[in-house]
Amino acid sequence: MAGDLSYPVYIFHIVFMGLTAKIIDMTPIISFTALPKFTFTFVVHVVVSTMIDYVALKLIRDPIDSIRAKVRNTN
């Protein structure tokens, strides 16, 4: 599973870094946490990135795998 997620993470992580930084900057919750801003931003980035990358993997890989299976069965 980690190997499957590596490519979507590689592709999308810079976008998520920008988005999570903007969201964190607009959120006042930082002042209520005991974590430093970098640690909080890092944790949010990892969680959001992993979830969205998993969804992207499912939306892209599963249809491609079914097409490959159909092609193999016709040969």
N, CA, C and O atoms as CSV, one atom per row, in Angstrom:
chain,resi,resn,atom,element,x,y,z
A,1,MET,N,N,0.819,-1.193,0.000
A,1,MET,CA,C,0.000,0.000,0.000
A,1,MET,C,C,0.865,1.260,0.000
A,1,MET,O,O,0.556,2.214,-0.714
A,2,ALA,N,N,1.926,1.280,0.775
A,2,ALA,CA,C,2.799,2.457,0.807
A,2,ALA,C,C,3.455,2.674,-0.547
A,2,ALA,O,O,3.628,3.812,-0.982
A,3,GLY,N,N,3.814,1.600,-1.206
A,3,GLY,CA,C,4.404,1.715,-2.534
A,3,GLY,C,C,3.410,2.250,-3.550
A,3,GLY,O,O,3.773,3.029,-4.432
A,4,ASP,N,N,2.162,1.834,-3.429
A,4,ASP,CA,C,1.128,2.331,-4.336
A,4,ASP,C,C,0.856,3.815,-4.120
A,4,ASP,O,O,0.564,4.540,-5.071
A,5,LEU,N,N,0.950,4.265,-2.881
A,5,LEU,CA,C,0.689,5.670,-2.576
A,5,LEU,C,C,1.868,6.583,-2.903
A,5,LEU,O,O,1.708,7.803,-2.940
A,6,SER,N,N,3.027,6.022,-3.136
A,6,SER,CA,C,4.209,6.864,-3.313
A,6,SER,C,C,4.103,7.786,-4.527
A,6,SER,O,O,4.509,8.946,-4.447
A,7,TYR,N,N,3.576,7.307,-5.631
A,7,TYR,CA,C,3.498,8.152,-6.815
A,7,TYR,C,C,2.476,9.281,-6.666
A,7,TYR,O,O,2.806,10.427,-6.971
A,8,PRO,N,N,1.241,9.004,-6.206
A,8,PRO,CA,C,0.325,10.128,-5.992
A,8,PRO,C,C,0.849,11.143,-4.970
A,8,PRO,O,O,0.638,12.345,-5.131
A,9,VAL,N,N,1.518,10.676,-3.941
A,9,VAL,CA,C,2.091,11.602,-2.971
A,9,VAL,C,C,3.146,12.463,-3.648
A,9,VAL,O,O,3.200,13.671,-3.418
A,10,TYR,N,N,3.972,11.865,-4.467
A,10,TYR,CA,C,5.009,12.599,-5.190
A,10,TYR,C,C,4.389,13.667,-6.096
A,10,TYR,O,O,4.888,14.790,-6.171
A,11,ILE,N,N,3.311,13.313,-6.774
A,11,ILE,CA,C,2.675,14.232,-7.712
A,11,ILE,C,C,1.952,15.367,-6.990
A,11,ILE,O,O,2.088,16.529,-7.373
A,12,PHE,N,N,1.190,15.045,-5.957
A,12,PHE,CA,C,0.278,16.020,-5.356
A,12,PHE,C,C,0.802,16.726,-4.111
A,12,PHE,O,O,0.171,17.684,-3.662
A,13,HIS,N,N,1.912,16.307,-3.536
A,13,HIS,CA,C,2.278,16.840,-2.223
A,13,HIS,C,C,2.574,18.335,-2.240
A,13,HIS,O,O,2.293,19.011,-1.249
A,14,ILE,N,N,3.117,18.870,-3.299
A,14,ILE,CA,C,3.417,20.296,-3.320
A,14,ILE,C,C,2.136,21.124,-3.335
A,14,ILE,O,O,2.082,22.199,-2.737
A,15,VAL,N,N,1.110,20.628,-4.014
A,15,VAL,CA,C,-0.189,21.309,-4.020
A,15,VAL,C,C,-0.787,21.294,-2.620
A,15,VAL,O,O,-1.297,22.310,-2.146
A,16,PHE,N,N,-0.725,20.141,-1.961
A,16,PHE,CA,C,-1.278,20.031,-0.620
A,16,PHE,C,C,-0.500,20.856,0.394
A,16,PHE,O,O,-1.075,21.362,1.357
A,17,MET,N,N,0.788,20.991,0.184
A,17,MET,CA,C,1.579,21.820,1.090
A,17,MET,C,C,1.088,23.268,1.031
A,17,MET,O,O,0.931,23.918,2.065
A,18,GLY,N,N,0.852,23.758,-0.163
A,18,GLY,CA,C,0.344,25.120,-0.309
A,18,GLY,C,C,-1.047,25.290,0.272
A,18,GLY,O,O,-1.333,26.273,0.955
A,19,LEU,N,N,-1.912,24.316,-0.008
A,19,LEU,CA,C,-3.278,24.398,0.508
A,19,LEU,C,C,-3.323,24.319,2.027
A,19,LEU,O,O,-4.022,25.107,2.665
A,20,THR,N,N,-2.597,23.390,2.608
A,20,THR,CA,C,-2.634,23.273,4.065
A,20,THR,C,C,-2.004,24.485,4.731
A,20,THR,O,O,-2.447,24.895,5.804
A,21,ALA,N,N,-0.986,25.063,4.122
A,21,ALA,CA,C,-0.388,26.273,4.694
A,21,ALA,C,C,-1.391,27.418,4.687
A,21,ALA,O,O,-1.484,28.164,5.661
A,22,LYS,N,N,-2.140,27.565,3.601
A,22,LYS,CA,C,-3.157,28.623,3.529
A,22,LYS,C,C,-4.273,28.375,4.529
A,22,LYS,O,O,-4.730,29.307,5.189
A,23,ILE,N,N,-4.717,27.126,4.648
A,23,ILE,CA,C,-5.792,26.803,5.585
A,23,ILE,C,C,-5.335,27.040,7.024
A,23,ILE,O,O,-6.083,27.591,7.831
A,24,ILE,N,N,-4.118,26.628,7.341
A,24,ILE,CA,C,-3.592,26.812,8.695
A,24,ILE,C,C,-3.461,28.297,9.017
A,24,ILE,O,O,-3.757,28.716,10.136
A,25,ASP,N,N,-3.024,29.086,8.055
A,25,ASP,CA,C,-2.873,30.527,8.283
A,25,ASP,C,C,-4.214,31.201,8.540
A,25,ASP,O,O,-4.280,32.189,9.272
A,26,MET,N,N,-5.281,30.679,7.947
A,26,MET,CA,C,-6.606,31.279,8.121
A,26,MET,C,C,-7.339,30.731,9.339
A,26,MET,O,O,-8.396,31.248,9.701
A,27,THR,N,N,-6.808,29.709,9.971
A,27,THR,CA,C,-7.490,29.052,11.083
A,27,THR,C,C,-6.944,29.544,12.416
A,27,THR,O,O,-5.735,29.490,12.640
A,28,PRO,N,N,-7.801,30.019,13.298
A,28,PRO,CA,C,-7.330,30.501,14.603
A,28,PRO,C,C,-7.027,29.376,15.594
A,28,PRO,O,O,-6.589,29.652,16.711
A,29,ILE,N,N,-7.249,28.118,15.213
A,29,ILE,CA,C,-7.050,27.005,16.144
A,29,ILE,C,C,-5.596,26.858,16.571
A,29,ILE,O,O,-5.317,26.281,17.622
A,30,ILE,N,N,-4.674,27.370,15.775
A,30,ILE,CA,C,-3.246,27.280,16.102
A,30,ILE,C,C,-2.959,27.896,17.460
A,30,ILE,O,O,-2.131,27.384,18.214
A,31,SER,N,N,-3.628,28.976,17.773
A,31,SER,CA,C,-3.346,29.649,19.046
A,31,SER,C,C,-3.827,28.827,20.236
A,31,SER,O,O,-3.408,29.081,21.365
A,32,PHE,N,N,-4.699,27.845,20.006
A,32,PHE,CA,C,-5.224,27.034,21.098
A,32,PHE,C,C,-4.499,25.706,21.269
A,32,PHE,O,O,-4.787,24.971,22.213
A,33,THR,N,N,-3.581,25.387,20.392
A,33,THR,CA,C,-2.880,24.112,20.489
A,33,THR,C,C,-1.536,24.290,21.179
A,33,THR,O,O,-0.956,25.376,21.182
A,34,ALA,N,N,-1.062,23.214,21.753
A,34,ALA,CA,C,0.237,23.238,22.421
A,34,ALA,C,C,1.365,22.922,21.435
A,34,ALA,O,O,2.540,23.070,21.769
A,35,LEU,N,N,1.015,22.493,20.236
A,35,LEU,CA,C,2.018,22.134,19.240
A,35,LEU,C,C,2.557,23.384,18.552
A,35,LEU,O,O,1.820,24.348,18.346
A,36,PRO,N,N,3.817,23.369,18.203
A,36,PRO,CA,C,4.348,24.468,17.383
A,36,PRO,C,C,3.647,24.488,16.021
A,36,PRO,O,O,3.140,23.465,15.561
A,37,LYS,N,N,3.625,25.640,15.394
A,37,LYS,CA,C,2.914,25.788,14.128
A,37,LYS,C,C,3.434,24.827,13.066
A,37,LYS,O,O,2.638,24.254,12.322
A,38,PHE,N,N,4.743,24.636,12.977
A,38,PHE,CA,C,5.293,23.735,11.968
A,38,PHE,C,C,4.805,22.306,12.184
A,38,PHE,O,O,4.413,21.636,11.229
A,39,THR,N,N,4.825,21.837,13.427
A,39,THR,CA,C,4.395,20.467,13.719
A,39,THR,C,C,2.928,20.279,13.383
A,39,THR,O,O,2.553,19.271,12.784
A,40,PHE,N,N,2.100,21.231,13.759
A,40,PHE,CA,C,0.672,21.143,13.466
A,40,PHE,C,C,0.436,21.135,11.957
A,40,PHE,O,O,-0.354,20.335,11.456
A,41,THR,N,N,1.117,22.020,11.234
A,41,THR,CA,C,0.981,22.084,9.779
A,41,THR,C,C,1.454,20.782,9.134
A,41,THR,O,O,0.826,20.286,8.198
A,42,PHE,N,N,2.546,20.238,9.627
A,42,PHE,CA,C,3.078,18.985,9.092
A,42,PHE,C,C,2.091,17.840,9.277
A,42,PHE,O,O,1.855,17.067,8.348
A,43,VAL,N,N,1.520,17.727,10.456
A,43,VAL,CA,C,0.567,16.644,10.744
A,43,VAL,C,C,-0.676,16.790,9.869
A,43,VAL,O,O,-1.154,15.808,9.301
A,44,VAL,N,N,-1.199,18.007,9.757
A,44,VAL,CA,C,-2.371,18.227,8.911
A,44,VAL,C,C,-2.037,17.891,7.458
A,44,VAL,O,O,-2.840,17.266,6.764
A,45,HIS,N,N,-0.871,18.297,7.004
A,45,HIS,CA,C,-0.465,18.017,5.622
A,45,HIS,C,C,-0.373,16.517,5.366
A,45,HIS,O,O,-0.856,16.035,4.341
A,46,VAL,N,N,0.226,15.795,6.261
A,46,VAL,CA,C,0.385,14.343,6.072
A,46,VAL,C,C,-0.971,13.649,6.054
A,46,VAL,O,O,-1.211,12.783,5.214
A,47,VAL,N,N,-1.848,14.016,6.962
A,47,VAL,CA,C,-3.164,13.373,7.030
A,47,VAL,C,C,-3.992,13.691,5.781
A,47,VAL,O,O,-4.540,12.787,5.149
A,48,VAL,N,N,-4.080,14.970,5.431
A,48,VAL,CA,C,-4.877,15.370,4.265
A,48,VAL,C,C,-4.282,14.789,2.980
A,48,VAL,O,O,-5.013,14.278,2.132
A,49,SER,N,N,-2.994,14.865,2.843
A,49,SER,CA,C,-2.335,14.356,1.644
A,49,SER,C,C,-2.551,12.853,1.483
A,49,SER,O,O,-2.844,12.383,0.384
A,50,THR,N,N,-2.409,12.113,2.552
A,50,THR,CA,C,-2.590,10.659,2.481
A,50,THR,C,C,-4.022,10.298,2.120
A,50,THR,O,O,-4.246,9.406,1.302
A,51,MET,N,N,-4.987,10.973,2.712
A,51,MET,CA,C,-6.388,10.671,2.411
A,51,MET,C,C,-6.724,10.980,0.956
A,51,MET,O,O,-7.332,10.159,0.270
A,52,ILE,N,N,-6.334,12.150,0.486
A,52,ILE,CA,C,-6.663,12.535,-0.882
A,52,ILE,C,C,-5.888,11.695,-1.891
A,52,ILE,O,O,-6.419,11.346,-2.945
A,53,ASP,N,N,-4.654,11.374,-1.581
A,53,ASP,CA,C,-3.876,10.523,-2.482
A,53,ASP,C,C,-4.460,9.116,-2.563
A,53,ASP,O,O,-4.427,8.497,-3.626
A,54,TYR,N,N,-4.988,8.610,-1.470
A,54,TYR,CA,C,-5.622,7.295,-1.486
A,54,TYR,C,C,-6.862,7.316,-2.382
A,54,TYR,O,O,-7.088,6.388,-3.158
A,55,VAL,N,N,-7.655,8.371,-2.270
A,55,VAL,CA,C,-8.850,8.500,-3.117
A,55,VAL,C,C,-8.443,8.614,-4.587
A,55,VAL,O,O,-9.044,7.979,-5.453
A,56,ALA,N,N,-7.424,9.424,-4.861
A,56,ALA,CA,C,-6.957,9.557,-6.244
A,56,ALA,C,C,-6.458,8.231,-6.782
A,56,ALA,O,O,-6.701,7.891,-7.940
A,57,LEU,N,N,-5.764,7.487,-5.949
A,57,LEU,CA,C,-5.270,6.174,-6.362
A,57,LEU,C,C,-6.431,5.245,-6.710
A,57,LEU,O,O,-6.388,4.541,-7.719
A,58,LYS,N,N,-7.453,5.245,-5.884
A,58,LYS,CA,C,-8.619,4.395,-6.143
A,58,LYS,C,C,-9.358,4.827,-7.408
A,58,LYS,O,O,-9.825,3.981,-8.171
A,59,LEU,N,N,-9.465,6.127,-7.632
A,59,LEU,CA,C,-10.189,6.614,-8.800
A,59,LEU,C,C,-9.423,6.372,-10.100
A,59,LEU,O,O,-10.032,6.257,-11.164
A,60,ILE,N,N,-8.115,6.295,-10.024
A,60,ILE,CA,C,-7.309,6.118,-11.225
A,60,ILE,C,C,-6.908,4.660,-11.433
A,60,ILE,O,O,-7.037,4.132,-12.538
A,61,ARG,N,N,-6.425,4.013,-10.382
A,61,ARG,CA,C,-5.872,2.668,-10.546
A,61,ARG,C,C,-6.939,1.610,-10.792
A,61,ARG,O,O,-6.755,0.742,-11.645
A,62,ASP,N,N,-8.038,1.661,-10.072
A,62,ASP,CA,C,-9.047,0.613,-10.214
A,62,ASP,C,C,-9.632,0.533,-11.626
A,62,ASP,O,O,-9.748,-0.569,-12.163
A,63,PRO,N,N,-10.004,1.658,-12.247
A,63,PRO,CA,C,-10.483,1.543,-13.639
A,63,PRO,C,C,-9.399,1.041,-14.604
A,63,PRO,O,O,-9.688,0.278,-15.525
A,64,ILE,N,N,-8.167,1.470,-14.387
A,64,ILE,CA,C,-7.085,1.004,-15.255
A,64,ILE,C,C,-6.860,-0.497,-15.078
A,64,ILE,O,O,-6.637,-1.208,-16.058
A,65,ASP,N,N,-6.916,-0.980,-13.851
A,65,ASP,CA,C,-6.759,-2.420,-13.615
A,65,ASP,C,C,-7.874,-3.224,-14.258
A,65,ASP,O,O,-7.625,-4.305,-14.790
A,66,SER,N,N,-9.097,-2.716,-14.217
A,66,SER,CA,C,-10.199,-3.452,-14.846
A,66,SER,C,C,-10.047,-3.458,-16.361
A,66,SER,O,O,-10.378,-4.455,-17.004
A,67,ILE,N,N,-9.557,-2.378,-16.943
A,67,ILE,CA,C,-9.310,-2.351,-18.391
A,67,ILE,C,C,-8.202,-3.334,-18.758
A,67,ILE,O,O,-8.304,-4.047,-19.756
A,68,ARG,N,N,-7.148,-3.367,-17.952
A,68,ARG,CA,C,-6.057,-4.320,-18.207
A,68,ARG,C,C,-6.552,-5.760,-18.146
A,68,ARG,O,O,-6.163,-6.594,-18.963
A,69,ALA,N,N,-7.417,-6.045,-17.163
A,69,ALA,CA,C,-7.946,-7.410,-17.038
A,69,ALA,C,C,-8.788,-7.780,-18.254
A,69,ALA,O,O,-8.713,-8.911,-18.733
A,70,LYS,N,N,-9.586,-6.844,-18.759
A,70,LYS,CA,C,-10.399,-7.113,-19.947
A,70,LYS,C,C,-9.521,-7.349,-21.166
A,70,LYS,O,O,-9.803,-8.230,-21.979
A,71,VAL,N,N,-8.458,-6.563,-21.293
A,71,VAL,CA,C,-7.554,-6.723,-22.431
A,71,VAL,C,C,-6.846,-8.068,-22.376
A,71,VAL,O,O,-6.691,-8.734,-23.400
A,72,ARG,N,N,-6.420,-8.468,-21.187
A,72,ARG,CA,C,-5.749,-9.774,-21.029
A,72,ARG,C,C,-6.681,-10.923,-21.344
A,72,ARG,O,O,-6.256,-11.921,-21.927
A,73,ASN,N,N,-7.955,-10.799,-20.967
A,73,ASN,CA,C,-8.935,-11.866,-21.209
A,73,ASN,C,C,-9.311,-12.005,-22.669
A,73,ASN,O,O,-9.707,-13.082,-23.113
A,74,THR,N,N,-9.189,-10.916,-23.421
A,74,THR,CA,C,-9.547,-10.990,-24.850
A,74,THR,C,C,-8.421,-11.580,-25.686
A,74,THR,O,O,-8.665,-12.062,-26.791
A,75,ASN,N,N,-7.206,-11.551,-25.185
A,75,ASN,CA,C,-6.075,-12.100,-25.953
A,75,ASN,C,C,-5.975,-13.561,-25.797
A,75,ASN,O,O,-5.083,-14.183,-26.373
